[in-house]
Amino acid sequence: MARGPADPTTSAPEDSAVSQSVVPEEASLPDEGPFTLVLNDGSRIDAVAFTHSNDTIVYITTDGGRRTIAANQVDSDSTLRVNQERGTPLQSPL
């Protein structure tokens, strides 16, 4: 006589251990909120995300727009300082 695969009275111990274990979610970075890019001319850009690739910075504005600027337009030291003062630390180098 064949038994069905889902006989709850005869489940193997390893099956119940697997079904009760919790797989941790992949760690994600905390949302730090908006940050500011300070340009060499002193102007500021508020953004919610950015990436630095080659000599270009691509950033997302607070209203969801995608913009690109040359990396050499950003005053890295001022950008890091301003964001640190606001409690939104960025990693160096930009």
C-alpha positions, -999 to 999 in steps of 0.1 A, spaced: 0 0 0 15 33 -10 14 63 13 8 99 2 37 123 4 20 146 29 12 122 58 16 145 88 17 117 113 49 102 98 69 133 88 107 129 92 124 149 119 145 168 93 113 178 75 98 195 105 131 212 113 133 226 78 96 238 79 101 255 112 134 272 104 134 308 94 157 319 66 171 353 74 164 380 49 194 394 31 207 423 50 198 456 34 212 490 38 192 513 60 173 541 43 192 572 54 169 596 36 179 624 12 214 636 10 231 666 -7 258 667 -34 278 699 -31 292 712 -64 325 730 -69 306 763 -75 289 759 -41 255 749 -54 237 719 -39 217 691 -53 193 670 -31 192 634 -41 180 601 -27 205 578 -45 236 579 -66 262 558 -83 297 568 -94 309 551 -125 341 561 -144 340 599 -144 302 602 -141 278 605 -112 242 594 -119 218 605 -92 181 603 -84 164 635 -74 140 637 -46 111 639 -71 123 607 -88 142 622 -118 174 607 -130 203 631 -137 240 628 -147 269 651 -139 306 648 -143 323 635 -112 348 664 -112 319 689 -107 313 675 -72 332 689 -42 338 656 -24 351 671 8 322 695 12 297 668 2 310 645 29 311 672 55 276 686 48 260 651 49 279 641 81 266 672 98 231 663 88 234 628 101 235 612 66 270 598 63 283 589 29 312 566 21 344 582 8 356 584 -19 325 595 -38 
